[in-house]
Structure formats: structure tokens, C-alpha cells
Amino acid sequence: MPCGKKAALATQGSLAQQRNRRGRQLGRGLATRSGALVVDRLCSGTTQRPAALPPLVRAAAQPLDLDADKRGRTGWRIEAGGGHVEEVHGLLGPGYHVHGKD
């Protein structure tokens, strides 16, 4: 997300093809049936997805009370490249479903 100099967690040079622009990363967890925003995390523009995804998943699992049965009915949609193999396996291991772009 592009932002100004004084925005929280703004870092320079994190946006492709926009020189000297500042930006930050936004991670959201949505409950699609209810349309509720479960978790909303803001990270610096230089934060890589492998570092941001596990805390986001843990933060979303707490209010939803995801036990083993519910994890089997929970899908994660990962934007911006679909994730690395380790990230996908990290979500598949506990029983989540994963949808990503490559």
C-alpha cells in the first residue's frame, strides 16, 4: 500500500516501479460467511510474507476458535505470488485449505 512519510510503518523503496515511494504491507483475515474482519495487521513495507503469515494465521485462529474440525473447513487465500512451498505446507500441515496465485 502506498503511503506518506509520516504513516505508521512506512518504508521507502518497497513499491515496484515507483521510485522514492513509501509503502507498507497490510494483512487481513476475513470470515466470508459473516463478512466480519477477524484480524487486520499492518507491517512495514520491507516485511516479507514468510515472516508475516504465521502470526496472521495465529491471530485469526484465536477469535474463530479453530479446532481440528473447523480447520478442515477453513481456507486461506494468499495473494501476491501464492507463497513459497514452505508457507503452503505450513498451512496444510494443521489441516487448512490453501488457495494462492502463482
Contact map, one row per residue, 1 for C-alpha under 8 A:
111000000000000000000011110000000000000000000000000000000000000000000000000000000000000000000000000000
111100000000001000001111000000000000000000000000000000000000000000000000000000000000000000000000000000
111110100100000000001111000000000000000000000000000000000000000000000000000000000000000000000000000000
011111100100000000000110000000000000000000000000000000000000000000000000000000000000000000000000000000
001111100100000000000100000000000000000000000000000000000000000000000000000000000000000000000000000000
000111110100000000000000000000000000000000000000000000000000000000000000000000000000000000000000000000
001111111100000000000000000000000000000000000000000000000000000000000000000000000000000000000000000000
000001111100000000000000000000000000000000000000000000000000000000000000000000000000000000000000000000
000000111110000000000001000000000000000001111000000000000000000000000000000000000000000000000000000000
001111111111000000000111000000000000000000011000000000000000000000000000000000000000000000000000000000
000000001111110000000111000000000000000000011100000000000000000000000000000000000000000000000000000000
000000000111110000011110000000000000000000001000000000000000000000000000000000000000000000000000000000
000000000011111101111110000000000000000000000000000000000000000000000000000000000000000000000000000000
000000000011111100001111000000000000000000001100000000000000000000000000000000000000000000000000000000
010000000000111111101110000000000000000000001000000000000000000000000000000000000000000000000000000000
000000000000111111100000000000000000000000000000000000000000000000000000000000000000000000000000000000
000000000000001111100000000000000000000000000000000000000000000000000000000000000000000000000000000000
000000000000101111111000000000000000000000000000000000000000000000000000000000000000000000000000000000
000000000000101111111000000000000000000000000000000000000000000000000000000000000000000000000000000000
000000000001100001111100000000000000000000000000000000000000000000000000000000000000000000000000000000
011000000001111001111110000000000000000000000000000000000000000000000000000000000000000000000000000000
011110000111111000011111000000000000000000001000000000000000000000000000000000000000000000000000000000
111100000111111000001111100000000000000000011000000000000000000000000000000000000000000000000000000000
111000001110010000000111110000000000000001111100000000000000000000000000000000000000000000000000000000
100000000000000000000011111000000000000001111110000000000000000000000000000000000000000000000000000000
100000000000000000000001111100000000000111100000000000000000000000000000000000000000000000000000000000
000000000000000000000000111110000000001111100000000100010000000000000000000000000000000000000000000000
000000000000000000000000011111000000111110000000000000010000000000000000000000000000000000000000000000
000000000000000000000000001111100000111100000000000000011001000000000000000000000000000000000000000000
000000000000000000000000000111110011111000000000000000000000000000000000000000000000000000000000000000
000000000000000000000000000011111111110000000000000000000000000000000000000000000000000000000000000000
000000000000000000000000000001111111000000000000000000000000000000000000000000000000000000000000000000
000000000000000000000000000000111110000000000000000000000000000000000000000000000000000000000000000000
000000000000000000000000000000111111000000000000000000000000000000000000000000000000000000000000000000
000000000000000000000000000001111111100000000000000000000000000000000000000000000000000000000000000000
000000000000000000000000000001110111110000000000000000000000000000000000000000000000000000000000000000
000000000000000000000000000111100011111100000000000000000000000000000000000000000000000000000000000000
000000000000000000000000000111100001111100000000000000000001001100000000000000000000000000000000000000
000000000000000000000000001111000000111110000000000000010011000000000000000000000000000000000000000000
000000000000000000000000011110000000111111000000000000000000000000000000000000000000000000000000000000
000000000000000000000000011100000000001111100000000000010000000000000000000000000000000000000000000000
000000001000000000000001111000000000000111110000000000000000000000000000000000000000000000000000000000
000000001000000000000001111000000000000011111010000100000000000000000000000000000000000000000000000000
000000001110000000000011100000000000000001111110000000000000000000000000000000000000000000000000000000
000000001111011000000111100000000000000000111110000000000000000000000000000000000000000000000000000000
000000000010010000000001100000000000000000011111000000000000000000000000000000000000000000000000000000
000000000000000000000000100000000000000000111111101100000000000000000000000000000000000000000000000000
000000000000000000000000000000000000000000000111111100000000000000000000000000000000000000000000000000
000000000000000000000000000000000000000000000011111110000000000000000000000000000010000000000000000000
000000000000000000000000000000000000000000000001111111000000000000000000000000000011001000000000000000
000000000000000000000000000000000000000000000011111111100000000000000000000000000000000000000000000000
000000000000000000000000001000000000000000100011111111110000000000000000000000000000000000000000000000
000000000000000000000000000000000000000000000000111111111000000000000000000000000000001000000000000000
000000000000000000000000000000000000000000000000011111111100000000000000000000000000000000000000000000
000000000000000000000000000000000000000000000000001111111110000000000000000000000000000000000000000000
000000000000000000000000001110000000001010000000000111111111000000000000000000000000000000000000000000
000000000000000000000000000010000000000000000000000011111111100000000000000000000000000000000000000000
000000000000000000000000000000000000000000000000000001111111110000000000000000000000000000000000000000
000000000000000000000000000000000000001000000000000000111111111000000000000000000000000000000000000000
000000000000000000000000000010000000011000000000000000011111111100000000000000000000000000000000000000
000000000000000000000000000000000000000000000000000000001111111111000000000000000000000000000000000000
000000000000000000000000000000000000000000000000000000000111111111000000000000000000000000000000000000
000000000000000000000000000000000000010000000000000000000011111110000000000000000000000000000000000000
000000000000000000000000000000000000010000000000000000000001111111000000000000000000000000000000000000
000000000000000000000000000000000000000000000000000000000000111111100000000000000000000000000000000000
000000000000000000000000000000000000000000000000000000000000110111111110000000000000000000000000000000
000000000000000000000000000000000000000000000000000000000000000011111110000000000000000000000000000000
000000000000000000000000000000000000000000000000000000000000000001111111000000000000000000000110000000
000000000000000000000000000000000000000000000000000000000000000001111111100000000000000000000000000000
000000000000000000000000000000000000000000000000000000000000000001111111110000000000000000000000000000
000000000000000000000000000000000000000000000000000000000000000001111111111000000000000000000111000000
000000000000000000000000000000000000000000000000000000000000000000011111110000000000000000000011100000
000000000000000000000000000000000000000000000000000000000000000000001111111000000000000000000001100000
000000000000000000000000000000000000000000000000000000000000000000000111111100000000000000000001100000
000000000000000000000000000000000000000000000000000000000000000000000010111110000000000000000001111000
000000000000000000000000000000000000000000000000000000000000000000000000011111000000000000000001111000
000000000000000000000000000000000000000000000000000000000000000000000000001111100000000000000000011100
000000000000000000000000000000000000000000000000000000000000000000000000000111111110000000000000011110
000000000000000000000000000000000000000000000000000000000000000000000000000011111110000000000000000110
000000000000000000000000000000000000000000000000000000000000000000000000000001111110000000000000000011
000000000000000000000000000000000000000000000000000000000000000000000000000001111110000000000000000111
000000000000000000000000000000000000000000000000000000000000000000000000000001111111000000000000001111
000000000000000000000000000000000000000000000000110000000000000000000000000001111111101100000000000101
000000000000000000000000000000000000000000000000010000000000000000000000000000000111111100000000000000
000000000000000000000000000000000000000000000000000000000000000000000000000000000011111110000000000000
000000000000000000000000000000000000000000000000000000000000000000000000000000000001111111000000000000
000000000000000000000000000000000000000000000000010010000000000000000000000000000011111111100000000000
000000000000000000000000000000000000000000000000000000000000000000000000000000000011111111110000010000
000000000000000000000000000000000000000000000000000000000000000000000000000000000000111111111000000000
000000000000000000000000000000000000000000000000000000000000000000000000000000000000011111111100000000
000000000000000000000000000000000000000000000000000000000000000000000000000000000000001111111111110000
000000000000000000000000000000000000000000000000000000000000000000000000000000000000000111111111110000
000000000000000000000000000000000000000000000000000000000000000000000000000000000000000011111111000000
000000000000000000000000000000000000000000000000000000000000000000010010000000000000000001111111000000
000000000000000000000000000000000000000000000000000000000000000000010011000000000000000000111111100000
000000000000000000000000000000000000000000000000000000000000000000000011111100000000000000111111110000
000000000000000000000000000000000000000000000000000000000000000000000001111100000000000000110011111000
000000000000000000000000000000000000000000000000000000000000000000000000001111000000000100110001111100
000000000000000000000000000000000000000000000000000000000000000000000000001111000100000000000000111110
000000000000000000000000000000000000000000000000000000000000000000000000000011101110000000000000011111
000000000000000000000000000000000000000000000000000000000000000000000000000001111100000000000000001111
000000000000000000000000000000000000000000000000000000000000000000000000000000011110000000000000000111
